[in-house]
Amino acid sequence: QVQLVESGGGLVQAGGSLRLSCAASGNMFSFNVMGWYRQAPGKQRELAADMISDGRTTYQDSVKGRFTISRDTAKNTVYLQMNNLKPEDTAVYYCNVRLPSAFREYWGKGTLVTVSS
C-alpha cells in the first residue's frame, strides 16, 4: 500500500503562483510515476503533469511553460510549481502514483486550487 498526503492548494489571483506537494509513504517501487491530475467542475479528470522516476516528464499542453513538476526521490515527494495561474486552472488537483511493475495506482484525496480573475 502507498499513502499520499497532499498540500499547497488555495485561493490565488490570476497571474499568481502556488506550489503543490505530495508525499508518498509505504511500498514505493524504484520505478514509478508520480504526478498531478486535475478535475474542474463539470469536467473529466485530466493529467496536468507527471514525472517518471528516471526523470522524464509529461505536461498537458495548456500548462506547458507555466507549470513545473519536480521530485525529491529521497523523500518520495512530488511537487507542482504553478506560475502565471489562470482562472481556467481552477480545479481539484489530485496526486497520483503509478507502480507499473505491480499494476497498481494510488490517488490522493485532492486539494482545491481556485484562481480568481
C-alpha positions as CSV (number, residue, x, y, z in Angstrom):
1,Q,0.0,0.0,0.0
2,V,1.0,3.6,-0.7
3,Q,-0.3,6.6,1.2
4,L,-0.4,10.1,-0.3
5,V,-0.5,13.3,1.6
6,E,-1.1,16.5,-0.4
7,S,-0.7,20.1,0.5
8,G,-0.5,23.5,-1.1
9,G,-3.8,24.3,-2.6
10,G,-5.7,27.6,-2.0
11,L,-7.0,30.7,-3.5
12,V,-4.9,32.9,-5.7
13,Q,-5.5,35.8,-8.1
14,A,-4.9,35.3,-11.8
15,G,-1.2,35.7,-12.6
16,G,-0.2,34.4,-9.2
17,S,1.7,31.2,-8.2
18,L,1.1,28.2,-6.0
19,R,3.2,25.1,-5.2
20,L,1.6,21.7,-4.6
21,S,3.3,19.0,-2.6
22,C,2.6,15.3,-2.4
23,A,4.5,13.0,-0.1
24,A,4.2,9.3,-0.6
25,S,4.8,6.7,2.0
26,G,4.6,2.9,2.0
27,N,5.8,0.4,-0.5
28,M,7.1,2.6,-3.3
29,F,8.9,0.7,-6.1
30,S,12.1,2.1,-7.5
31,F,10.4,2.5,-10.9
32,N,7.3,4.6,-10.5
33,V,5.4,7.5,-11.9
34,M,4.3,10.4,-9.7
35,G,2.1,13.2,-11.0
36,W,-0.8,15.5,-10.7
37,Y,-4.2,15.3,-12.3
38,R,-6.9,17.9,-12.1
39,Q,-10.7,18.0,-12.3
40,A,-12.6,21.1,-12.9
41,P,-16.3,21.4,-12.1
42,G,-18.3,19.5,-14.7
43,K,-15.3,18.2,-16.5
44,Q,-13.4,14.9,-16.6
45,R,-10.2,14.4,-14.7
46,E,-7.2,15.2,-16.8
47,L,-3.4,14.9,-16.5
48,A,-1.7,18.1,-15.6
49,A,1.9,16.8,-15.4
50,D,3.7,13.7,-14.3
51,M,7.3,12.5,-13.9
52,I,8.8,9.1,-14.2
53,S,11.4,8.0,-11.7
54,D,14.0,8.3,-14.4
55,G,13.2,12.0,-14.8
56,R,11.1,12.0,-17.9
57,T,8.2,14.4,-17.7
58,T,4.8,14.9,-19.4
59,Y,2.8,18.0,-19.4
60,Q,-0.7,18.9,-20.6
61,D,-0.4,21.4,-23.4
62,S,-2.3,24.1,-21.6
63,V,0.2,24.2,-18.7
64,K,3.4,24.0,-20.6
65,G,5.7,26.9,-19.8
66,R,3.7,27.7,-16.7
67,F,3.8,24.6,-14.5
68,T,6.9,22.7,-13.5
69,I,6.9,19.2,-11.9
70,S,9.8,18.1,-9.8
71,R,10.6,15.3,-7.4
72,D,12.6,14.6,-4.3
73,T,13.4,11.0,-4.7
74,A,14.8,10.5,-1.2
75,K,11.6,11.9,0.3
76,N,9.3,10.3,-2.3
77,T,7.7,13.7,-2.7
78,V,6.5,15.3,-5.9
79,Y,5.9,19.0,-6.4
80,L,4.0,21.0,-8.9
81,Q,5.1,24.6,-9.2
82,M,2.3,26.6,-10.9
83,N,3.1,30.0,-12.2
84,N,1.0,32.6,-14.1
85,L,-2.2,30.9,-13.0
86,K,-5.3,31.4,-14.9
87,P,-9.0,31.1,-13.9
88,E,-9.3,28.0,-16.1
89,D,-6.7,26.3,-13.9
90,T,-9.3,26.2,-11.1
91,A,-9.8,22.6,-10.2
92,V,-9.3,20.0,-7.6
93,Y,-5.8,18.7,-8.0
94,Y,-5.1,15.0,-7.3
95,C,-1.7,13.4,-6.6
96,N,-1.3,10.2,-8.4
97,V,1.3,7.4,-8.1
98,R,1.6,4.5,-10.5
99,L,3.6,1.4,-10.0
100,P,3.7,-0.2,-13.4
101,S,5.5,-3.3,-12.4
102,A,2.9,-4.1,-9.8
103,F,-0.1,-2.9,-11.9
104,R,-1.0,-0.6,-9.0
105,E,-2.2,3.0,-8.9
106,Y,-2.9,5.3,-6.0
107,W,-4.7,8.6,-5.6
108,G,-4.6,11.4,-3.1
109,K,-7.7,13.0,-1.6
110,G,-7.3,16.1,-3.7
111,T,-6.5,19.7,-3.0
112,L,-8.6,22.6,-4.3
113,V,-6.9,25.3,-6.4
114,T,-9.1,28.4,-7.1
115,V,-7.8,31.2,-9.4
116,S,-9.9,34.4,-9.3
117,S,-10.0,36.8,-12.2
